[in-house]
Structure formats: structure tokens, C-alpha cells
């Protein structure tokens, strides 16, 4: 509920502060007096776009402020309050300051915020019902919301929504399990192939090192055998073999071993050297038999060596032992692998059952809507007949996507948060005119009155907002004006209403009346707003009736005011 509106340096206003009350607040005044300035200021405060040349004094900043009391039962507003840590506040003060250079600063309870934040709060606090603000009635989603509000179907719709989102989450989990199963299956297939490959290789510890040594020997076997033969000839088999010469020398020297310690030591060490030389000759003879030039063995070793190197490169390891270790790891993983197939099958069964249950809930909601639609359309027709559309007809037509079935395990493409239904309002304003889609059949004035009739019907069901009617009475008079006044008064029982009007019937229906007047000063014209006393209301309504405050006009005005006291 709006409590205060402050304007400073805005268009025709030097400084103004208005206090509002419950019920229907009517704002009246001569044509051109500036009534829509108040609505324009509210629109700016609540996220509207600032235009140039809106300052009363271009050398001073503009300041606009609206104070609201908080309705704690409004879901959308409560969500915003929690988001901005304002849930404990009792009031909201939204403000906008426009500097002389055009820079705009926005405030929410004294805290700087963005313009979009003010707009978010404005959408929850105010409902502008002007000729430019009722296009949402042409939207299918909004039409469905109105039908569900009228039929008290929001609880049933919420039941569907909860089941729908639960099923969406189950399908998401199923898809995750399937992706996980696919990934694990692909990994197990890879492990199985690797295990077969490594087992087939029959790898042995240190095999790569042993193969390296054998490959070196086989590659140089001819040279090794040649060196062996030369060594044996030089050391033992030649005519002047080193072994024989050294042996003879030791034999001669040993005759003097007892005569000097150094001779004895030298003889002893030379004899040991002969022993080592004898061992070396033996090893060379063994090597001569062990090393053979074998081209076939060389080819086999090279092939095995290349295969092991290929595996080490493929698995990015340095040693055969690492390949053997990896083989053990993947063998254990293959042994311990648990498939998700059983869990997937159970979840698919659950989803299919829940999809069938969801369809039942959706069908029940559809049936409820179809029954509701008949009474809703009839009631709307009765009300628009009172608003100068005496031959108006409204039909609500349904369509929905076909249910695909269980084969999809719960394909939900034919649902949304609101169920399975799409509806369209079909309208005809005149007898004999074909009934058509609302957007193709309705004028701006008819659309405004149609929305007004719907708001009156739903006024006790919609979340509380401040409803602003900005000159919706264009082209209306007589009995229709009286009906329109009754409609607006009826809405104000449940919502605070601000109504700018030219009609005395509507002005008289207000709980409170504000008169706007322009007064010419020395340098410029300024706008003033006055909350009228009961006596002044009579004079203002008399002016609206006849342009003059004659005795007849005053009496008629008094009668209108007295008549509206009985509307409650």
C-alpha cells in the first residue's frame, strides 16, 4: 500500500508531498491540470525511463520518492525482500534522484540500487491499468493465470508443478546415470582390451634390461669373437704367448726370492697374476663358445625389443615393471566393476509410473479448468455488458500437446510449470461479428474494459497491489459511467486504488478525493494538489458535472456522494 508520494522539482511541481489512505483514492482536476504527472512520477520511481526536460528548475536536481507499507502475504514481494535482506522491514521507501547533468541515482530504503531493482519491486507493488499497460491480457500465459485464479486452481496447479519438477529431477538423474554407465562401460572396454594386450605380451620383470644386453651382444657378435680369438692367441696360443713368457720369467726370478723381500713379494704377486690370467683365458674360451653369430636370434630379439618399447611408449612408462603393475591395477578394476544397469532399470520403471501419475494430475487440472472456463466466460460477459459492450461474447478455447507415452520414459516436452494446457480468449464485441482471437477482435478501449471486468471479478483472489487507473473512462458516460464507478469501488475493497478520472460518477465513488490545480505565478505555472474535505468534494464534483457550482449541480453532487456511501 502506498502511503506517501514526494515530488521535488518535477515538471510543474516545485515541491509536493501527498499522503494516501486505504480504499479508492480519486484524483480530479481540469483538463491539462497535470493529473498524469503523479502517475508519471510513480512510473519513474518504479523503474521508468527518465526523459529530458522534466525538471521544474533545470538548475536543480529532481527528487522523487514513494513510501509503501509491506504486505507480508505477497509471495513475489517476500522473495525480493529476502533477496535484499529487507524481510524484517515494515515499509519500503523507493526513490530516484536525477542530477542536473542527467545522471540518475536510485535508492531502496536509503541504499543505492540499480534501476532494474526498483522495477522488480515496482512490478510487485503496483499494477498500472492505463491504455498502454493492458497488453498482457493478450498473452496466453496471463489468460491461463486469470482462469486458475478465478477457479481457485492455484493449489491444484502447485500440486502438478511439484510432481512435474520431481519427475524432471528424476529424469535428470536417470540421464546422469546413463551417461555415467556409458562412460564406465567405455572405460571397462578399454581396460579389457589393454588387459588382453598386456597379458598376451607375457612380460617378465627386467626383461627390457636383459633384452638390451643380449641385443648388444648379438649385434656385435662377430667383433666379439674376433677379439676373443686375438686375445687367446696373444695370451696363450701364440709362439711367444704372454702366459708362457711370464711363467718362464717368474720361474727364473723365484731362484732369488729368499734373498730379498722385494723379490719375494714380486714373485708372489706375479704368480697371483698368472692365476688371474689363467682365469681370464678360461673365460675367453667360454666366451668363444657362448657367443655365436645368429641372425635369426638377432631378428627375434629386435622384434621383442621393439614390441616392448611400443608398449612402454603407448602406456607412457619407462620400465617393464610399470607395465606389469598397470596390468595388475586394471585387472582388479575389471574384477570389481559394478554396473548401474539394475539401478537404471528400476529408475526407468519409477519414471514411467510417475509419468502416468503426472498425466492423471494434468488431466484432472485440465478438467477443472474446462469446467471453470464456462462460468468465468459467462461472468466476464455479464460484467462487460455493463461497461458499454452489451453484445460482447467471450469464449475460452483449449489446446494441448499430445501425450507421447511411456516409451520415452517420461518425455515431458508437452508440459510446463502450469500443466499441459494452452488457452486462448476468443472475443466478439458485436452481435453477428465472428468470434476471433482476442488480439484480432478487440479495440484498445474494449480491451481496457475487459481487463477491468476481470480485475473486478478477481479482486478478492489476486495478491494485493496498488492499482492505478489512469483515465480509463475516455468515451464513457451515463449508466456505463455509473457501472464503471461501481467496478472500481468494488476492486478497492481488496486493493488500494489510485484513479485519475474525468467522470463525476467515479469521483463520487472514491473514499478520498484529491483535486489538482495549476496556478500561474510571477515567472511560471505551478501544480498544486489538495486532499478535499467533504464540503469541498461536493463543489469539485459539481464542477465536474456542469462546469459550474450551481445549486442544481451541488445538489446532484451531494446525491452522487450519498449514493456511493451505500456501495459498501
Steps between C-alpha positions, in 0.01 A plus 500: 500500500638842406507742791692801373612649173761778499589705193763770486586708193301275264326649193237739647579413862740705708444283808211271591428235762181294486372252756269222383250287687321167459238436237429702188696823457366710212703777341306766310559838341454700185631361173870584482530563871778241526322198644719256309813656649436295815475179302807597300695555821394162635602336175843664517556401862413140423743451215377727223738676259595861567437742213662835437350829616303360796638741760294786639827691537770372266769623739381274782488118529172305486408289802214247498403269787222251575442338838317164519386283786587135449240229439659192661271255317623588151733222381685690230564797729615276785752334268644841409509609864701189589734554205578853617501413874193714567267233636485665842405843363150639543523751217677552169624838382588507130661816367670640194717810467582652161791743502520808279733312263246220459668241723245288686554350846254243639434423866324221689456574871795738475727247326623565146359246254457463126201618301415139421473433876244777533314352204497153659343646816266715292366193321402354838369821657298667222269399219471779243169472320537756225423479131864411441532245781243228427667310215579211732133397476584390145761255630391136524699444820327794671158382383571161656605666827172692511296185440685310775462788745127516432452127544716480815720258308836634612529227765423232243747663263765503772444127559563442130805727503658315793443161335623636169826632644552182703469302178734738318758442773456123472549514123808716550638245747420215259682678219796553732507130588478405133785733411700364791423143394601579144825655617575208734411247231735669254773507766449131585516411132829687479632325812395163361684567173809619687494197729486264202778691329731497804426140593568393143840673522598268791730756650774400749667714764821669373436352157576830329843523667588139412389547141714814474809302604429207269427735212837668551682162500319366194547823311882488558547118511748492211724766652481335844607161358787665313622672818470169690716317246760777499509498880550124525775509236682786673464362848532125458499347156769697310869400462599771744183492708496749785403232749802279414743792500373627835509148649864448393596841640342421838681164512840667454432780746377264769859364543578821688180537695657405831779750456293818507154586619412707193588208273283275712211743484536549125508126439192450716299770320608377155387148588162643603486690170564175318200359687283791391633469148416134501144586611473759225617248239233261629229771471613583147473133402150490653407822319625353173249220537219720640495775239375398161406704199124418479301720261171331584542553874602858435177554300291339776658712775457820295133416444440435871696815592295711261170355631590581860607852404169547316307402813712727721440790263126428470447484876748780567730309736876450522535143627341162442421481873263795459311315225473194721371719788241670275380159382437406863305825561263466205449132574376595848273774358346260252446249779336759730289677233134554599251592225223759547266303276282368782467848653425648156229242434335567838511875444351463152210305649451767769507780242248323278265454797544861611446623143166318491409650838602846379275461198210417731570816703528704179174357365321579827631858480383525139153374594480754783604779266244408238222505758630829640531657154123485439409690816790743460401593143135546599591725793736710286224541240253616765745765620612633163132539406487758779802680353347598166578172323140366515549233233847391608574127499800318644600139438799314641643237268750234604782322327773274627783293361435132456632274775789304354485201732714271710741399224686823564525420871327822586557749219369826645524724194122545497496639857613820669469635856131573443395160367426375151250763387521794272195725492388788283237764567267538202290816487227673308381850590194517276208278413559323171879555508700178481673403821877530458823490695485782751799682350328505158155600621536763770560876496715678756200630692327162496816330619531742789139443607538125460802504730314720746210254511744214563677691776166567667409131482839398641555787741463278806736233360799692362799590716472850640652777292437868457286525187534820299224592254620778272204653314337173398165680476559654155181497294283365783193663650147442630418160648833361384680762706299399804585131440866587454498687830348197670766275348786716622343538845460122518867445419602752768349278770795265452769724350604857551400687181625828356267620226545805276159581359286755317174331598303634797347156556847353563610801704197459724579130547839580658576462866729800471534767233796711395456806281780619273525860393747702301575852620694760304772671704712802417749305292335165432204268553502257790283197587336455841315201648244520781329224697140614492275529802144361467370850426767571240430163337143611433626813324761309296250236386249777416768658281559164330126462437429837343810712503324729751413473868131581464247393759378227264853372441575506872182307577583244232852467636367443851265233369790322325709502815212373714425231246857373515494476878268205447731318257685332787 
